[in-house]
């Protein structure tokens, strides 16, 4: 099948990477040192933009929802477990969250409910078995 002379050593080392493997998807952030002598208005705008995103932890990518946001999300979930895109956008805008944050919250909440229902079934089965 294969001509052994075509391989010299490890065949993986001789294989050139595919074009799609050469595309860089992660671009390192430029690190600028800001001094207070630079444009103060720019720094103030930068500060307020970070303040608006205070519920989002940039290190871990985890959102810490406020009690008000959680209450509103739970209330919406109680009436409708699945959102249309239009409703998701509406909720996100009203709460100051991104559409993705709302979408992921609903996905996680549905899984939480599924786990709870499964645990209840297990509890019911085990209590019926103990009565026998």
Residue frames as qw, qx, qy, qz and C-alpha x, y, z in Angstrom:
[[0.000, 0.883, 0.470, 0.000, 0.00, 0.00, 0.00],
 [0.101, -0.980, 0.132, 0.106, 2.42, 2.65, 1.23],
 [0.726, 0.478, -0.283, 0.406, 5.90, 3.05, -0.05],
 [0.690, -0.620, -0.183, 0.325, 8.06, 3.00, 3.06],
 [0.567, 0.048, 0.079, 0.819, 10.75, 5.09, 1.38],
 [0.005, -0.702, -0.288, -0.651, 8.31, 8.02, 1.19],
 [0.553, -0.813, -0.086, -0.159, 8.37, 8.28, 4.98],
 [0.530, 0.379, -0.508, 0.563, 11.56, 9.32, 6.65],
 [0.080, 0.060, -0.651, 0.753, 11.03, 8.85, 10.36],
 [0.179, 0.437, 0.699, -0.538, 7.77, 10.05, 11.90],
 [0.202, 0.479, 0.655, 0.549, 5.04, 10.60, 9.26],
 [0.143, -0.880, -0.427, 0.150, 3.40, 13.32, 11.39],
 [0.349, -0.648, 0.148, 0.660, 6.54, 15.47, 11.21],
 [0.293, -0.028, 0.618, 0.729, 6.60, 15.29, 7.40],
 [0.102, 0.677, 0.694, 0.221, 2.96, 16.31, 6.94],
 [0.104, 0.200, -0.026, 0.974, 2.55, 20.04, 6.33],
 [0.159, 0.389, 0.644, -0.639, -0.24, 21.73, 8.34],
 [0.230, 0.643, 0.675, 0.282, -3.54, 22.38, 6.60],
 [0.127, 0.454, 0.119, 0.874, -4.34, 25.97, 5.60],
 [0.490, -0.697, -0.284, -0.441, -7.15, 26.21, 8.16],
 [0.779, -0.446, -0.272, 0.345, -4.66, 25.28, 10.89],
 [0.498, 0.136, -0.042, 0.855, -2.52, 28.32, 10.06],
 [0.163, -0.691, -0.247, -0.659, -5.33, 30.81, 10.76],
 [0.230, -0.020, -0.628, 0.744, -4.88, 32.50, 14.12],
 [0.314, -0.657, -0.595, -0.341, -8.18, 32.86, 15.95],
 [0.515, -0.768, -0.259, 0.279, -6.84, 34.40, 19.13],
 [0.401, 0.672, -0.091, 0.616, -5.20, 37.76, 18.74],
 [0.519, -0.325, -0.468, 0.637, -3.23, 38.86, 21.79],
 [0.079, -0.950, -0.303, 0.002, -4.49, 42.09, 23.31],
 [0.433, 0.560, -0.194, 0.679, -2.23, 45.07, 22.89],
 [0.562, -0.603, -0.404, 0.396, -0.95, 46.19, 26.23],
 [0.206, 0.678, -0.001, 0.705, -0.89, 49.94, 26.50],
 [0.405, -0.358, -0.521, 0.660, 0.12, 51.73, 29.63],
 [0.035, -0.820, -0.352, -0.450, -2.29, 54.56, 30.26],
 [0.340, -0.101, -0.404, 0.843, -1.11, 57.51, 32.23],
 [0.005, 0.751, 0.564, -0.344, -3.46, 60.03, 33.78],
 [0.072, -0.561, 0.186, 0.803, -1.81, 62.75, 31.68],
 [0.101, 0.157, 0.784, 0.592, -3.22, 61.17, 28.53],
 [0.310, -0.333, -0.375, -0.808, -6.73, 62.10, 27.44],
 [0.169, -0.016, 0.740, -0.650, -8.69, 62.30, 30.74],
 [0.664, 0.179, 0.052, -0.724, -12.06, 62.22, 28.95],
 [0.675, 0.254, -0.654, -0.229, -11.04, 58.99, 27.25],
 [0.231, 0.132, -0.870, 0.416, -10.05, 57.49, 30.59],
 [0.402, 0.060, 0.469, -0.784, -13.32, 58.61, 32.14],
 [0.752, 0.221, -0.244, -0.571, -15.29, 56.96, 29.32],
 [0.546, 0.240, -0.801, 0.049, -13.18, 53.84, 29.74],
 [0.055, -0.091, 0.769, -0.630, -13.90, 53.81, 33.48],
 [0.586, 0.140, 0.278, -0.748, -17.65, 54.13, 32.98],
 [0.733, 0.248, -0.497, -0.393, -17.71, 51.42, 30.32],
 [0.388, 0.146, -0.870, 0.267, -16.03, 49.04, 32.81],
 [0.259, -0.010, 0.587, -0.767, -18.41, 50.16, 35.53],
 [0.710, 0.156, -0.104, -0.678, -21.37, 49.22, 33.30],
 [0.784, 0.193, -0.576, -0.129, -19.90, 45.75, 32.82],
 [0.198, -0.536, 0.674, -0.468, -19.21, 45.25, 36.53],
 [0.848, -0.105, 0.351, -0.384, -21.41, 42.14, 36.64],
 [0.910, 0.386, -0.149, 0.027, -19.12, 40.41, 34.13],
 [0.615, -0.634, 0.408, 0.231, -15.90, 38.89, 35.44],
 [0.560, 0.732, -0.333, -0.199, -13.42, 39.25, 32.57],
 [0.129, -0.549, 0.826, -0.029, -10.90, 36.83, 34.07],
 [0.370, 0.020, 0.923, -0.101, -13.16, 33.79, 34.22],
 [0.237, -0.094, -0.632, -0.732, -15.86, 34.87, 31.79],
 [0.222, -0.447, -0.854, 0.147, -18.45, 34.28, 34.49],
 [0.184, -0.534, -0.180, -0.806, -21.37, 36.62, 35.02],
 [0.156, -0.250, -0.742, 0.603, -22.38, 37.53, 38.55],
 [0.172, -0.587, -0.533, -0.584, -26.04, 38.44, 38.21],
 [0.153, -0.234, 0.403, -0.872, -27.54, 40.91, 40.64],
 [0.204, 0.264, 0.853, -0.400, -30.50, 39.89, 42.81],
 [0.452, 0.532, 0.144, -0.701, -32.77, 42.08, 40.70],
 [0.404, 0.427, -0.648, -0.484, -31.57, 40.44, 37.47],
 [0.071, 0.041, -0.995, 0.064, -32.00, 36.95, 38.96],
 [0.333, 0.369, 0.640, -0.586, -35.50, 37.78, 40.16],
 [0.508, 0.543, -0.115, -0.659, -36.53, 39.03, 36.74],
 [0.325, 0.350, -0.823, -0.306, -34.94, 36.06, 34.96],
 [0.069, 0.090, 0.960, -0.256, -36.62, 33.58, 37.33],
 [0.431, 0.450, 0.406, -0.669, -39.96, 35.34, 36.89],
 [0.502, 0.506, -0.409, -0.570, -39.64, 35.14, 33.11],
 [0.193, 0.228, -0.951, -0.085, -38.59, 31.48, 33.34],
 [0.308, 0.190, 0.789, -0.496, -41.65, 30.69, 35.47],
 [0.573, 0.543, 0.219, -0.574, -43.95, 31.85, 32.66],
 [0.784, 0.597, -0.126, -0.115, -41.88, 30.71, 29.70],
 [0.776, -0.416, 0.376, 0.289, -38.92, 28.32, 29.74],
 [0.595, 0.173, 0.469, 0.629, -38.03, 29.01, 26.11],
 [0.050, 0.736, 0.079, -0.670, -37.56, 32.51, 24.74],
 [0.642, 0.689, 0.255, 0.220, -37.97, 33.81, 21.24],
 [0.586, 0.135, -0.004, 0.799, -35.07, 35.86, 19.96],
 [0.058, -0.670, -0.176, -0.719, -37.16, 39.03, 20.10],
 [0.652, -0.719, -0.161, -0.181, -38.06, 38.42, 23.76],
 [0.823, -0.224, -0.091, 0.515, -34.44, 37.54, 24.59],
 [0.374, 0.382, 0.051, 0.843, -33.25, 40.84, 23.10],
 [0.328, -0.732, -0.192, -0.565, -35.96, 42.71, 24.99],
 [0.790, -0.588, -0.151, 0.087, -34.99, 41.11, 28.31],
 [0.737, -0.004, -0.042, 0.674, -31.27, 41.66, 27.71],
 [0.178, 0.530, 0.084, 0.825, -31.77, 45.35, 26.94],
 [0.484, -0.739, -0.181, -0.433, -34.04, 45.92, 29.94],
 [0.824, -0.548, -0.040, 0.137, -31.56, 44.31, 32.35],
 [0.014, 0.897, -0.436, -0.074, -28.32, 45.63, 30.89],
 [0.688, -0.257, 0.661, 0.153, -27.12, 42.16, 29.88],
 [0.174, 0.367, -0.684, -0.605, -26.01, 40.76, 26.56],
 [0.814, 0.115, -0.210, -0.530, -28.30, 38.55, 24.54],
 [0.635, 0.250, -0.724, 0.101, -25.83, 35.68, 25.00],
 [0.019, -0.206, 0.731, -0.650, -25.86, 36.04, 28.79],
 [0.651, 0.026, 0.249, -0.716, -29.65, 35.73, 28.82],
 [0.806, 0.246, -0.439, -0.312, -29.58, 32.78, 26.43],
 [0.462, 0.259, -0.792, 0.304, -26.99, 30.91, 28.51],
 [0.281, -0.164, 0.600, -0.731, -28.83, 31.67, 31.75],
 [0.789, 0.090, 0.042, -0.606, -32.00, 30.08, 30.33],
 [0.741, 0.280, -0.607, -0.063, -30.06, 27.05, 29.08],
 [0.223, 0.251, -0.785, 0.521, -28.47, 26.56, 32.50],
 [0.463, -0.087, 0.427, -0.772, -31.80, 27.08, 34.27],
 [0.845, 0.128, -0.243, -0.459, -33.50, 24.44, 32.11],
 [0.628, 0.246, -0.715, 0.184, -30.72, 21.97, 32.95],
 [0.078, -0.222, 0.668, -0.706, -31.07, 22.81, 36.65],
 [0.697, -0.005, 0.176, -0.695, -34.79, 22.05, 36.47],
 [0.816, 0.224, -0.489, -0.212, -34.11, 18.80, 34.61],
 [0.367, 0.263, -0.784, 0.426, -31.66, 17.69, 37.33],
 [0.340, -0.140, 0.523, -0.769, -34.19, 18.56, 40.05],
 [0.814, 0.084, -0.088, -0.567, -36.94, 16.57, 38.33],
 [0.720, 0.251, -0.646, 0.035, -34.62, 13.59, 37.95],
 [0.117, 0.241, -0.745, 0.611, -33.66, 13.80, 41.64],
 [0.582, -0.073, 0.299, -0.752, -37.36, 13.89, 42.62],
 [0.856, 0.151, -0.354, -0.345, -38.03, 10.75, 40.57],
 [0.525, 0.257, -0.747, 0.316, -35.13, 8.97, 42.27],
 [0.176, -0.191, 0.607, -0.751, -36.44, 10.06, 45.69],
 [0.750, 0.012, 0.050, -0.660, -39.94, 8.81, 44.86],
 [0.808, 0.211, -0.537, -0.117, -38.62, 5.47, 43.61],
 [0.347, 0.248, -0.760, 0.491, -36.43, 4.96, 46.67],
 [0.378, -0.139, 0.483, -0.777, -39.28, 5.84, 49.06],
 [0.844, 0.077, -0.155, -0.508, -41.60, 3.37, 47.27],
 [0.689, 0.259, -0.667, 0.116, -38.92, 0.66, 47.48],
 [0.071, 0.256, -0.715, 0.647, -38.47, 1.21, 51.22],
 [0.621, -0.088, 0.254, -0.736, -42.22, 0.75, 51.82],
 [0.817, 0.160, -0.448, -0.326, -42.23, -2.68, 50.16]]
